[in-house]
């Protein structure tokens, strides 16, 4: 069983976590284009959804729901012209910011329920690994669709000419 206290604490402090993350992303040289191309309210909503509903993401959402959400995110960021590296960096920063919060609050230092903490940490890692993979898959699908379209147009021109 997950340490419910940790998850509830994260969800209860979602607003502060989001604000801190947005400052971190806005000040990062590794996210310049993302900050420029993605509306701030959209980025805020996406991150808030993770932090505020963490228990849903870890306990209730199926892999296909995570796949659908993050493939969609990858497609959207590709269409917005966000560099692939910045998409991956930002998702990773969402995870790292959460770790930093847990460490800052001293929540990873007490071996009260080591098994439960380990289970929580593994679930968080699994969730973010899947989010990265599916976002990459969605992002790549946009490039692949453009390539296939260009090949089809080129082929059509060649057969007409």
PyMOL commands that set and color helices and strands:
alter all, ss='L'
color gray80, all
select helices_A, chain A and resi 4-12+14-26+29-37+40-52+54-60+63-79+84-104+111-160
alter helices_A, ss='H'
color red, helices_A
deselect
rebuild
show_as cartoon
